[in-house]
Amino acid sequence: MIAWWRTLPKKGWGQPLEEYGGTGWTAVQHYIFKEELHMYPVPAPLAFGVSMVGPVIYTFGEDAQKKYYLPRIANVDDWWCQGFSEPDSGSDLASMKMRAERKGDKYIVNGQKTWKTLAQYADMIFCFCRTDLIARKQTGISFILGDMKTKGVPVRPIQIIDGGYKVNEVFFDDVEVPVQNLVGEENKGWDYAKFLLGNERTGIARVGVSKERIRRIREVTTKFKSCGRPLLKDPAFSQKLAACEIELKALELTELRVVADEGKHGDGKPNPASSVLKIKGFEIQQATTELLMELIGPFAAPFDGQFTFFK
Ligand SMILES: Cc1cc2nc3c(=O)[nH]c(=O)nc-3n(C[C@H](O)[C@H](O)[C@H](O)COP(=O)(O)OP(=O)(O)OC[C@H]3O[C@@H](n4cnc5c(N)ncnc54)[C@H](O)[C@@H]3O)c2cc1C
């Protein structure tokens, strides 16, 4: 994946900013590009870097932070992970407890984050930490960049339902972080979290992934037979496939509407319709996965050899 990602900046396709060698594409052009990557299919650039921490540093960071981090993000010199959720703070993100206590030119960070996607590969983590214990919960949070190789940051994998390891717990035990790793103003992290999550909502529906999956289903259905005829000719199966395709087309149009609207209101906030993109996108991905499983029947069953963790 890294080898592939590193070829993208050579064409200016690694990140959007023209001043850092990007194409200067509009949001719609970017959307089309990402959809092409998903359909090909090849991995889209690592969202934690290019789409999440990158825009926060670019918008709220110091010049020195921009100069150091942005080219590294574009070139995937650092693999980033996202440090929001904690064991007791998921939907109610503002209740997070991870503490960063300022001591001279350092923060001493203590606490636990969980569900960190691909943190087992990460070099860096962007974290929301509590820097003021007295303030209202949304106003005492700061956005801090942490080095995953620092002493006192163990990563523990969580096995997920498909038997794989994608998410992790990350622990911070008296971890020293230089104050230069604070992005923007101290205690203003909640504003940056909203900005970042707004960016996360667009481009998350993964329409290209579902399109590619439907293409694959159509290809395979012509080979698999049910009662002597291709599954595609089976009315029950083809009805379910058609329903998925209709939902996907509606989602694609909604996402294009949201993306085309980006930046038009000047308040930096995404179109509120963006809130449905993630849930609808994942529902369609689940439906297409179920169709694929139905299609390949017993071959879809996991076999014990995959689950090496417990051996
Ligand atoms: C595969 C995966 C990858 C993830 N990757 C990351 C990552 O990289 N970084 C990261 O920081 N986080 C990550 N997360 C965490 C994710 O953002 C949280 O799971 C999410 O915020 C929900 O929090 P929770 O799991 O604690 O559920 P909870 O907040 O405990 O919610 C449980 C249920 O209660 C409902 N609920 C909660 N509050 C209310 C309410 N007020 N009213 C009505 N219903 C409510 C929810 O809808 C949900 O159904 C990941 C999660 C998953 C599953």
The ligand as a Tripos MOL2 file, in Angstrom:
@<TRIPOS>MOLECULE
LIG
   53    58     1     0     0
SMALL
NO_CHARGES

@<TRIPOS>ATOM
      1 C1        -14.5200   -0.6640   12.8960 C.3       1 LIG1
      2 C2        -14.3810    0.5580   13.7620 C.ar      1 LIG1
      3 C3        -13.2960    1.3940   13.5970 C.ar      1 LIG1
      4 C4        -13.1540    2.5280   14.4050 C.ar      1 LIG1
      5 N1        -12.0390    3.3140   14.2640 N.ar      1 LIG1
      6 C5        -11.8480    4.3540   15.0880 C.ar      1 LIG1
      7 C6        -10.6370    5.1340   15.0120 C.ar      1 LIG1
      8 O1         -9.7560    4.8920   14.1790 O.2       1 LIG1
      9 N2        -10.4590    6.1410   15.8860 N.ar      1 LIG1
     10 C7        -11.4120    6.4460   16.8300 C.ar      1 LIG1
     11 O2        -11.1970    7.3930   17.5760 O.2       1 LIG1
     12 N3        -12.5690    5.7420   16.9360 N.ar      1 LIG1
     13 C8        -12.8040    4.7020   16.0890 C.ar      1 LIG1
     14 N4        -13.9730    3.9570   16.1840 N.ar      1 LIG1
     15 C9        -14.9090    4.2810   17.2360 C.3       1 LIG1
     16 C10       -16.2060    4.8490   16.7620 C.3       1 LIG1
     17 O3        -16.0480    6.1690   16.3510 O.3       1 LIG1
     18 C11       -17.1750    4.6720   17.9180 C.3       1 LIG1
     19 O4        -17.4860    3.2980   17.9370 O.3       1 LIG1
     20 C12       -18.3910    5.5010   17.8110 C.3       1 LIG1
     21 O5        -18.0850    6.8350   18.1170 O.3       1 LIG1
     22 C13       -19.5100    4.9750   18.7510 C.3       1 LIG1
     23 O6        -19.0590    4.8790   20.0580 O.3       1 LIG1
     24 P1        -19.2320    3.5310   20.9220 P.3       1 LIG1
     25 O7        -18.7700    2.3680   20.1050 O.co2     1 LIG1
     26 O8        -18.5870    3.7600   22.2560 O.co2     1 LIG1
     27 O9        -20.7940    3.3610   21.1090 O.3       1 LIG1
     28 P2        -21.7380    4.1260   22.1150 P.3       1 LIG1
     29 O10       -21.4830    5.5760   22.0860 O.co2     1 LIG1
     30 O11       -21.6330    3.4490   23.4630 O.co2     1 LIG1
     31 O12       -23.1550    3.8160   21.4990 O.3       1 LIG1
     32 C14       -23.7660    2.5250   21.6370 C.3       1 LIG1
     33 C15       -25.1580    2.6070   21.0450 C.3       1 LIG1
     34 O13       -25.9480    3.5800   21.7440 O.3       1 LIG1
     35 C16       -26.4560    4.5620   20.8370 C.3       1 LIG1
     36 N5        -26.4240    5.8850   21.4770 N.ar      1 LIG1
     37 C17       -25.3490    6.4810   22.0630 C.ar      1 LIG1
     38 N6        -25.7140    7.6730   22.5810 N.ar      1 LIG1
     39 C18       -27.0210    7.8440   22.2960 C.ar      1 LIG1
     40 C19       -27.9510    8.8840   22.5670 C.ar      1 LIG1
     41 N7        -27.6010    9.9930   23.2100 N.pl3     1 LIG1
     42 N8        -29.2080    8.7210   22.1290 N.ar      1 LIG1
     43 C20       -29.5880    7.5960   21.4750 C.ar      1 LIG1
     44 N9        -28.7450    6.5830   21.1840 N.ar      1 LIG1
     45 C21       -27.4750    6.6950   21.6000 C.ar      1 LIG1
     46 C22       -25.5450    4.5170   19.6110 C.3       1 LIG1
     47 O14       -26.2320    4.9120   18.4250 O.3       1 LIG1
     48 C23       -25.1680    3.0390   19.5610 C.3       1 LIG1
     49 O15       -26.1620    2.2770   18.9110 O.3       1 LIG1
     50 C24       -14.1450    2.8320   15.3910 C.ar      1 LIG1
     51 C25       -15.2480    1.9850   15.5400 C.ar      1 LIG1
     52 C26       -15.3710    0.8720   14.7400 C.ar      1 LIG1
     53 C27       -16.5720   -0.0150   14.9440 C.3       1 LIG1
@<TRIPOS>BOND
     1     1     2 1
     2     2     3 ar
     3     2    52 ar
     4     3     4 ar
     5     4     5 ar
     6     4    50 ar
     7     5     6 ar
     8     6     7 ar
     9     6    13 1
    10     7     8 2
    11     7     9 ar
    12     9    10 ar
    13    10    11 2
    14    10    12 ar
    15    12    13 ar
    16    13    14 ar
    17    14    15 1
    18    14    50 ar
    19    15    16 1
    20    16    17 1
    21    16    18 1
    22    18    19 1
    23    18    20 1
    24    20    21 1
    25    20    22 1
    26    22    23 1
    27    23    24 1
    28    24    25 2
    29    24    26 1
    30    24    27 1
    31    27    28 1
    32    28    29 2
    33    28    30 1
    34    28    31 1
    35    31    32 1
    36    32    33 1
    37    33    34 1
    38    33    48 1
    39    34    35 1
    40    35    36 1
    41    35    46 1
    42    36    37 ar
    43    36    45 ar
    44    37    38 ar
    45    38    39 ar
    46    39    40 ar
    47    39    45 ar
    48    40    41 1
    49    40    42 ar
    50    42    43 ar
    51    43    44 ar
    52    44    45 ar
    53    46    47 1
    54    46    48 1
    55    48    49 1
    56    50    51 ar
    57    51    52 ar
    58    52    53 1
@<TRIPOS>SUBSTRUCTURE
     1 LIG1         1 GROUP 0 **** ****
